[in-house]
Structure formats: C-alpha cells, structure tokens
Amino acid sequence: MVQPGTGHILAMAQSRPYGTGPNDTEVNYNANQLYGGALGFQTGSVFKAITAATALSQGIPLSYPIKSVITGDYPTMTDCSGKVLLPQPGMENDSNTNYGTIDMVKAMANSVNTYFVPLEQKVGLCNVVHMAQAFGLGVQGGLNSAGTALLPISQYQTLTLGVNSLTPLQIANAYAAFAADGTYCDATAITRVVSSSGKNLPVPSSNCHQVVSPSVAAGVNTLLASVVSDQGTGSNDAIRWHDAGKTGTTNEEAQAWFAGYTAQISDATVMTDPADPSKSLNGLDIGGNSYNPAYGDLTSGPIWQQAMTGAMSGLPNLNLDFAPTPAAPPKPTKPTSPTKPTTATHSHHHPGHR
C-alpha cells in the first residue's frame, strides 16, 4: 500500500511466512531484486491504464471509438529503437463476445484486449513505453545478467496486455499517481530518522513531480472507476469509499491481479505461485474455494477489498477527480416506410434505400 501524493509505503504483506522452511521464503515479493526482492510478475490488463493515459495525453477522448473484433492480428508497430514489429496472429479477448464498436470506457470496464491493442498502435508503442517510464514502470523486477541494474521492459505489441514482470509495489505506486492528480512520487519506506541526540537526519526524497496533467489523471480515474462499477469486471470488488481499480489476469490464469485506490491509499494485490510463475491457478484450492478460470476479480479482488476496507476504516470518503463519461449514443429510431411513388419523377427510386 502506498500513500498518493507522498510515495510513503504504508504496508506490505504476503501469505508466505519469512523463514527457510518448505513453505517459507526469505524473499519480499513486493519489491524488486535491487532491494532483495523478486523478479516481479506479469501484470495482465492492469497495464492498460498506462496505454489509456498515453491516449488521453495525446488528446484522444474517452469517447474514442474502435471496432473491437473477436480475434485478429497484432498490427504493425515500431519500438523505441526504430525496429518495426510486423503483424502477428493471436490478438483476442478472453471470451467470444462480439463487442463491436465501443468507446474507451466500455473497453476498460470490460477489459477488451482488441480495443487496447489498436489504441496502442494509434498512440505509438514507444509513447506507451515513455509513459510507463514516467510512472516507474520502465523497468522490470529482475536484474540484468551483470546484476547491476533492473531489466528494461520489453517492447512488444502485447505491451498493453501486461507481458512484463513488474512488482506489486511498482503497480501500487503507479496507480497512486492517478489518485494524486497526476503527481508521481518515488516509493519510500523511511519518512524520518532521528539521532540519539534528537537531530533529524536526511532521508531519501520522494521526488514528487507531475507526470500527467490533472485532467488526464481524472480521465484515467473515470476509466478505472468503470471497472468497479456495476458493469465492470471488478464490480464485486468495490468498497464503500470512492474508488477505482483494474483487474488483471495473464495467460492460463498464471497470475491474477487487482490494483486500485482511493484518494488516500493505493494498493496492488497479485496471486501466483512464485516458485512456478507459469503454473495455472485454475482449479487450485484458494482459501477453501477453487475457480476456473481464476480471474483477478475472483482471487486477488476479494483480498484487495478486505485489505482496503480495513486500511480505510475511520478515514473520510474523499472524492477522486473524475472526467465526464461519454454520452450514450442515441438509440436508432424506427425508419418510416418509403413513400409510394405518385408521379413519374420517382420512377428511378432504388428499392431498399431510405
């Protein structure tokens, strides 16, 4: 958990106890390897918020329509090195729902892959990479082969679908920036150090700075609020405070995420097997229940909900800043029957054209 606007780490938790036993660990899975943590985990659709922020920063509105196909090819894109990535098969959603032409709000609420991949192409893959870097998501959790720095994120057409391995702390801190009107702060675990004589010693700076405008952050808030609304994939995970969030599930349900925030707290939760990150969660005993498919809203979502409800207890229900949602398109009116020709001047009327 991270405090928006300060970067202060409020809490970290994981289900495996610290130790050397068979079900213990000495690794903090919330942090990256530079801090003695783990490699991170693929995030799934939690990353779509970054693509959305890129689009809104370019002036693309929430109402932007894209025909979202059931299946298709990943389109041509160019990475930051100038390499052209050619079309690849396999772009699809997790269901055969034919969404048709939808706007960004509907696409985020239902986590429509075949909307966000074309959107990524429109805004430019490299621009999404730059936005990720601004939100602290430009590097993965693992170190390079020399062990000197974190690996940069991979630049593929599937970037928007969350193929990079990021840490829960990274995601919680990135989402905190949306809650803080676009202000990103470095995550910090130390707020104050006092010497034995009572003197305040220097502590790491949070380096808070604006990465997107408040209006862009408000737009992303609107999108992520749609996820926890009645029509969203995370509707059952909402809390009684003003909140916004996103589900994320990777291939074969190997990782299941829920990340979300209020004005005061941002939290990211992931469920996976760190010893075998490719192992599916489908059908496993999870707190006495099993899920198939084990989506993020069913697994990590209730954990997020419980944790946030406890953490927010006693805190006021502060508003998040939201952008107006797009107006619903008018319902088509029933066409009138064509007028029967009454004079010779109508003899060239084409049947069926109204």
Order of alpha helices (4+ residues) and beta strands (2+ residues): beta-beta-beta-alpha-beta-beta-beta-beta-beta-beta-alpha-alpha-alpha-beta-beta-beta-alpha-beta-beta-beta-beta-alpha-beta-beta-beta-alpha
